[in-house]
């Protein structure tokens, strides 16, 4: 999946943490915080991605597919937040 980085009017960067952001160390101090969790649900025998409020973002039998769906959801959330600032 392609990394998406958003820049606000003050020059602050936002995006999902991955190797792309790690390569931008020269742009200033990073502030990284967890916004979701991916865990295996033993009772349901599937992977579940949830936000920090416990709302299900994605779920499925294949962890990599759940993570991909989680990243799409979170990127859309960031994109919507930036669009609202315009």
C-alpha atoms as one frame of an Amber mdcrd trajectory, in Angstrom:
protein
   0.000   0.000   0.000   1.254   3.470  -0.857   2.130   5.710   2.083   0.110
   8.881   2.409   1.497  11.917   4.182  -0.609  14.980   4.894   0.824  18.441
   5.532  -1.236  21.037   7.400  -1.082  24.816   6.875   1.607  25.087   9.574
   3.823  22.498   7.876   3.111  19.655  10.302   3.079  16.157   8.808   0.493
  13.495   9.619   0.300   9.924   8.415   0.470   6.311   9.453   3.804   5.271
  10.905   5.859   3.208   8.482   9.311   3.191   6.925   8.439   6.262   4.842
   8.038   8.439   7.927  11.221   6.965   9.401  13.114   8.223   6.340  11.898
  11.792   6.970  13.860  12.162  10.237  15.556  15.297   8.866  12.202  17.133
   8.844  11.999  17.510  12.610  10.846  15.781  15.756   8.434  12.848  15.414
   5.428  12.468  17.689   4.092   8.949  17.262   1.004   7.625  19.009  -1.041
   4.461  18.697  -4.476   4.912  17.110  -5.547   1.280  16.686  -4.881  -2.303
  17.677  -4.852  -5.576  15.732  -5.375  -8.679  17.830  -6.446 -12.253  17.312
  -9.926 -13.003  18.695  -9.590 -16.548  20.009 -13.297 -17.077  20.554 -14.189
 -16.043  16.985 -10.940 -17.337  15.400 -10.271 -14.181  13.396  -8.081 -11.066
  13.416  -9.780  -7.866  14.569  -8.600  -4.274  14.153 -10.144  -1.785  16.555
  -9.718   1.922  17.211  -8.784   3.089  20.711 -12.491   3.302  21.637 -12.890
  -0.404  20.846 -14.881   0.137  17.637 -14.146  -2.543  15.034 -12.330  -1.152
  11.992 -11.760  -4.448  10.179 -11.785  -8.174  10.791 -10.936 -11.325   8.911
  -9.116 -14.638   8.843  -5.934 -13.271   7.203  -3.937 -10.812   9.336  -2.292
  -9.007   6.407  -5.718  -8.325   4.840  -7.041  -6.939   8.137  -4.008  -4.662
   8.436  -4.487  -3.452   4.860  -8.172  -2.673   5.563  -7.154  -0.950   8.817
  -4.655   1.259   6.954  -7.280   2.197   4.328  -9.722   3.167   7.092  -7.157
   5.187   9.036  -5.833   6.969   5.921  -9.423   7.933   5.028  -9.958   9.224
   8.583  -6.823  11.410   8.342  -7.771  12.580   4.842 -11.286  13.544   6.001
  -9.860  15.476   8.961  -7.540  17.450   6.668 -10.339  18.097   4.165 -12.474
  19.527   6.975  -9.711  22.051   7.751  -9.785  23.497   4.218
